[in-house]
Amino acid sequence: MKILVINAGSSSLKYQFMESEGGEVFAKGLCERIGIDGRLTHKVPGREDVKMDIPMPTHNEAIQSVLDIMVDPEKGVISSTDEIAAVGHRVLHGGAAFTESCVIDDKCIEAIKKCIPLGPLHNPANLMGIEACQKIMPNTPQVAVFDTAFHMTMPPKAYIYAIPYEYYEKDDVRRYGFHGTSHRYVSARAIDLLGNPAHSRVITCHLGNGSSLAAVQDGKCMDTSMGLGPLAGFPMGTRSGDVDATILEYLMGRYGYDIKEMLTILNKKSGVLGISGVSSDFRDLDEAAAAGNERAELALEKFSYEVRKYIGAYATIMGGMDAVVFTAGLGENSKEMRERICTGLEYMGIKLDKEKNNTRGKEALISTDDSKVKVFVIPTNEELVIAMDTAALCKK
């Protein structure tokens, strides 16, 4: 089934047009500067990329520009939009209402709107993409795939916060977790590579500018590092990860910050950028550290140290581990960071093969033959998960 996958941001819109069975990508691209002036980048395998400036005052024009170029006789890949069987939308926050993907109807729309306080930056943008598609493609089925859904199998002891219980009951304050489609895809692939055992314990490491870990037992998420929002966990590119709340009170009192300014610091100016003062890009940090920059080296050490702690904790809650998976931009491409993280975990049965680890962006087993725990690099494919869920629901 040919599916159009949409990931709408506040001023951007990513898309992929793909086959749900097998994952062949026919076209993909990006609409940028929506609401400003508008720019479209359209890519078709085997062809030269197309870049065009197109007025996009709203997401409606962005979606229309995608559909127009898809059916363009020279630049397109289909003769009619009727060839688009369905549209799958990435939606950041499904709250407690959504434990799996769903066909979009009025009830679904209202539930996504109710989750806006939990995902104030992303859910409104996701809704813009949904509403634009509904307006332009009213007869095409639409499906919402939630970033949080995979983590809804966590037990209460993992998702509850130790604050007054009434905030959970009345305000839905709990751990939700993110990168769910990525953790779901790579954990399932790892279980396949393990030979589909009856019982499995996999720790998935989605590492990039935004990063999270998940403990996946028998294919179900038992715990994950992000929380109510994507700020929690270990340090990321610009996000602080977990911090003592007293720090907020102290800095706000000392410098007169309001909560908005404080959260901007924690979200945009912290993480490895904040420690290093160099960059949020780990490639820049590697170069700076190699040149003797001590703060860049400290940022890399802090990141790998915190990831190692999570791996140890998740192995403990699952009673061991059968595999560790590295995925996303940093996890898939940085042999140096994978080595930093695995060094010191030998006592837990992880033995990294340095030669096998010398790989980028390809699926690979990078542990030694005698390693008790398998270590994999598995490129993530969130779009394929969205396409598969969309096709399955539409067939129903």
C-alpha positions in Angstrom: 0.0 0.0 0.0 1.4 3.4 -1.0 1.4 5.7 2.0 2.2 9.4 2.4 4.0 9.9 5.8 3.8 13.5 7.2 5.8 15.0 10.1 4.5 18.5 10.5 6.4 21.1 12.6 5.3 24.7 13.4 7.1 26.1 10.4 8.2 23.0 8.5 6.8 19.7 7.1 8.7 16.6 6.3 7.2 13.9 4.0 7.9 10.5 2.6 5.9 8.7 0.0 6.6 5.0 0.5 5.4 1.4 0.2 4.2 0.0 3.5 5.4 -3.5 2.6 9.1 -3.5 2.2 9.6 0.2 2.8 10.6 1.3 -0.7 10.7 5.2 -0.7 9.4 6.7 -4.0 9.9 10.3 -2.9 10.7 12.4 0.2 11.2 16.0 1.0 10.9 19.0 3.2 8.8 22.2 3.2 10.6 24.9 5.2 9.8 28.5 6.3 6.0 27.9 6.3 4.4 31.2 7.3 7.4 33.2 6.2 8.0 32.7 2.5 8.2 28.9 1.7 10.8 26.6 0.3 10.4 23.0 -1.0 13.1 20.4 -1.3 11.9 17.3 -3.2 14.0 14.1 -3.6 13.4 11.1 -5.8 15.9 8.2 -5.8 18.1 8.3 -8.9 17.2 11.8 -9.8 18.6 15.2 -9.1 17.1 17.0 -6.0 14.5 19.7 -6.8 14.6 22.9 -4.7 11.9 25.5 -5.2 10.7 28.7 -3.5 6.9 28.4 -3.2 4.7 30.8 -1.1 3.5 28.8 1.9 1.5 31.1 4.2 0.0 28.1 6.0 0.3 24.3 6.1 -2.5 24.1 3.5 -0.2 25.5 0.9 2.7 23.3 2.0 0.6 20.2 1.6 -0.7 21.4 -1.7 2.8 22.0 -3.0 3.8 18.5 -2.0 0.9 17.0 -3.8 1.5 19.2 -6.9 5.1 18.1 -7.2 4.2 14.5 -6.6 2.0 14.5 -9.7 4.2 16.7 -11.8 4.9 15.0 -15.2 8.7 15.6 -14.9 9.4 15.8 -11.1 6.7 13.6 -9.7 6.3 9.9 -9.1 2.5 9.4 -9.5 -0.1 10.3 -12.1 -2.8 11.2 -9.7 -3.2 11.7 -5.9 -5.7 8.8 -6.0 -2.5 6.6 -5.9 -2.0 7.8 -2.3 -3.9 5.1 -0.4 -3.6 6.9 3.0 -1.7 9.5 5.0 0.1 8.6 8.2 0.9 11.5 10.6 3.5 11.5 13.3 1.9 13.0 16.4 4.3 13.8 19.3 2.0 13.4 22.4 -0.9 11.0 22.8 -1.1 11.3 26.6 -2.8 8.5 28.4 -5.6 8.4 25.8 -3.6 6.6 23.1 -1.8 3.3 23.6 -1.6 2.6 19.9 -2.1 4.3 16.5 -5.6 5.3 15.4 -7.6 6.3 12.4 -8.2 10.0 12.6 -11.8 11.1 13.2 -13.4 13.9 15.2 -13.0 12.0 18.4 -9.3 11.5 17.7 -8.8 15.2 16.8 -10.4 16.2 20.1 -8.2 13.9 22.1 -5.1 15.2 20.4 -6.2 18.7 21.2 -6.6 17.7 24.9 -2.9 16.6 24.8 -1.7 20.1 23.7 -0.8 21.1 27.3 1.5 18.0 27.4 3.0 18.7 24.0 2.5 22.5 23.6 5.2 22.9 20.9 4.5 19.9 18.8 0.9 18.8 19.0 -0.5 22.1 17.5 1.8 21.7 14.6 0.9 18.1 14.1 -2.7 19.1 14.1 -2.0 21.7 11.4 -0.7 19.0 9.2 -3.7 16.7 9.8 -6.2 19.5 9.2 -4.4 20.6 6.0 -4.5 17.0 4.7 -8.2 16.6 5.6 -9.1 19.8 3.8 -7.1 19.0 0.6 -7.6 15.2 0.6 -11.0 14.8 2.2 -11.6 11.3 0.9 -8.2 9.9 1.8 -7.9 7.9 5.1 -5.7 9.6 7.7 -3.9 7.8 10.6 -2.2 9.2 13.7 0.9 7.4 15.0 2.0 8.6 18.4 5.5 9.1 19.7 4.4 8.1 23.2 2.3 5.0 22.4 5.1 2.4 22.5 6.0 3.4 26.1 2.4 3.0 27.4 3.2 -0.6 28.4 5.4 0.7 31.3 4.2 -0.5 34.7 3.0 2.1 37.2 6.2 1.8 39.2 8.1 3.0 36.2 5.8 5.8 35.0 4.5 7.3 38.3 6.3 10.3 39.8 6.8 10.6 43.6 4.7 13.8 43.9 1.2 14.1 45.3 -0.9 11.4 43.5 -3.7 13.9 42.7 -1.5 15.4 40.0 -1.5 12.1 38.2 -5.2 11.6 38.7 -6.3 15.1 37.8 -3.6 16.4 35.5 -2.1 13.3 33.8 1.4 14.0 35.2 3.4 10.8 34.6 6.3 9.5 32.6 5.4 9.2 28.9 8.6 8.9 27.0 9.3 9.8 23.3 11.1 8.4 20.2 8.6 5.6 20.6 8.4 4.7 16.9 12.2 4.5 16.8 12.5 2.3 19.9 9.7 0.1 18.6 11.4 -0.4 15.2 14.9 -1.1 16.4 13.9 -3.3 19.3 11.8 -5.5 17.0 14.6 -5.7 14.6 17.0 -6.7 17.4 14.7 -9.4 18.5 14.6 -10.7 14.9 18.4 -10.7 14.9 18.5 -12.6 18.2 16.4 -15.4 16.5 13.0 -14.4 17.9 13.5 -16.0 21.3 10.4 -16.5 23.6 11.9 -14.1 26.1 14.2 -11.2 25.3 15.7 -8.2 27.1 16.9 -5.4 24.8 18.2 -1.9 25.7 17.7 0.6 22.8 19.8 3.7 22.7 18.4 6.4 20.4 21.3 8.9 20.4 21.4 12.2 18.6 20.7 15.9 19.3 17.7 14.5 21.2 18.4 11.2 23.0 16.6 8.6 25.0 17.0 5.0 26.1 14.3 2.3 26.6 14.3 -1.0 28.4 12.3 -3.5 26.2 11.4 -6.9 27.6 9.7 -9.4 25.4 9.0 -6.6 22.9 7.3 -4.3 25.4 8.7 -1.1 26.9 9.3 -1.4 30.7 11.0 2.0 31.2 12.4 4.9 29.2 14.5 7.9 30.0 12.4 10.8 28.8 9.4 11.8 31.0 6.4 14.0 30.9 8.3 15.9 28.2 11.5 15.4 26.2 13.7 17.3 28.5 14.2 14.5 31.0 16.9 11.8 31.0 20.6 12.2 30.3 22.3 15.3 28.7 21.6 15.8 25.0 22.7 18.3 22.3 21.2 21.3 24.0 18.9 19.8 26.7 20.1 19.3 30.2 18.5 16.0 31.0 17.6 15.4 34.6 18.6 18.2 37.0 17.9 18.9 40.7 14.8 21.2 40.8 16.6 23.2 43.5 18.9 24.5 40.7 16.0 26.2 39.0 14.9 27.9 42.3 18.5 28.9 43.0 19.3 30.4 39.5 15.9 32.0 39.2 16.4 33.8 42.5 20.0 34.7 41.7 19.4 36.1 38.2 15.7 37.0 38.2 14.8 34.5 35.5 11.1 33.6 35.1 10.1 30.0 34.4 10.0 30.6 30.6 13.6 31.9 30.6 14.8 29.1 32.8 13.2 26.4 30.6 14.8 28.1 27.5 18.2 27.7 29.2 17.5 24.0 30.1 16.1 23.2 26.6 18.3 25.3 24.3 21.5 26.3 26.1 22.4 23.2 28.1 23.4 19.6 27.4 26.8 19.1 25.8 26.6 22.6 24.3 26.3 24.0 27.8 29.2 22.0 29.2 31.5 22.4 26.3 30.7 26.0 25.2 31.7 24.7 21.7 28.7 23.1 20.0 25.8 20.7 20.3 27.2 18.7 17.3 29.1 15.7 18.6 31.4 15.9 15.5 32.5 19.3 16.5 33.1 18.1 20.1 35.3 15.2 18.8 37.4 17.6 16.9 37.7 20.1 19.8 38.5 17.3 22.3 41.2 15.9 19.9 42.7 19.4 19.8 42.9 19.5 23.6 39.7 21.3 24.6 39.1 20.0 28.1 35.5 21.1 28.3 34.7 19.4 25.0 36.2 16.2 26.4 34.3 16.6 29.6 31.0 17.0 27.6 31.7 13.7 25.8 32.7 12.0 29.0 29.5 13.2 30.8 27.3 12.0 27.9 28.8 8.5 27.7 28.9 8.2 31.5 25.2 9.0 31.9 24.2 6.6 29.0 26.3 3.9 30.7 24.4 4.5 34.0 21.0 4.0 32.2 22.2 0.8 30.6 23.2 -0.5 34.0 19.9 0.5 35.5 17.8 -1.0 32.7 19.8 -4.3 32.8 19.0 -4.4 36.5 15.2 -3.9 36.2 15.0 -6.6 33.5 17.3 -9.0 35.3 20.0 -8.8 32.6 20.2 -8.0 29.0 20.5 -9.9 25.7 21.3 -7.0 23.4 22.1 -3.3 23.3 21.1 -1.4 20.2 22.6 1.9 19.0 20.5 4.0 16.6 19.7 7.5 15.4 22.3 10.1 14.1 25.0 9.7 16.8 24.3 6.0 17.6 24.4 4.9 14.0 27.4 7.0 12.9 29.8 7.5 15.8 32.1 4.6 16.5 33.9 6.8 19.0 30.8 7.4 21.1 29.8 3.7 21.0 33.2 2.7 22.2 33.1 5.3 25.0 29.7 4.0 26.2 30.6 0.3 26.0 34.0 0.7 27.7 33.5 -0.3 31.4 30.5 -2.5 30.7 32.6 -5.6 30.1 31.7 -7.0 33.6 28.0 -7.0 32.4 29.0 -9.2 29.4 29.5 -6.5 26.8 32.6 -7.0 24.7 33.0 -4.6 21.7 34.9 -5.6 18.6 36.8 -2.5 17.5 37.1 -3.7 13.9 33.4 -4.5 13.6 32.6 -1.2 15.4 34.3 0.7 12.5 31.0 1.2 10.7 28.6 4.1 9.9 24.9 4.1 9.1 24.6 0.4 8.4 23.1 -2.5 10.3 25.9 -4.4 12.0 26.7 -6.7 14.9 29.6 -4.9 16.6 30.3 -7.1 19.6 32.9 -9.9 19.7 31.9 -13.5 18.9 32.3 -14.4 22.6 30.4 -11.4 24.0 27.5 -12.6 26.2 25.5 -9.5 25.2 25.0 -8.7 21.5 25.7 -5.1 20.5 24.0 -3.9 17.3 24.0 -0.9 15.2 20.5 -0.7 13.6 19.5 2.4 11.5 16.1 3.5 12.6 13.1 3.8 10.3 10.3 5.7 12.0 8.6 6.4 8.7 8.3 2.7 7.9 6.6 2.1 11.3 4.1 5.0 10.5 3.5 3.6 7.0 3.0 0.0 8.4 0.5 1.1 11.1 -1.3 3.3 8.6 -1.7 0.5 6.1 -2.8 -2.0 8.8 -5.5 0.3 10.2 -6.8 1.2 6.7 -7.0 -2.5 5.8 -9.1 -3.1 8.9 
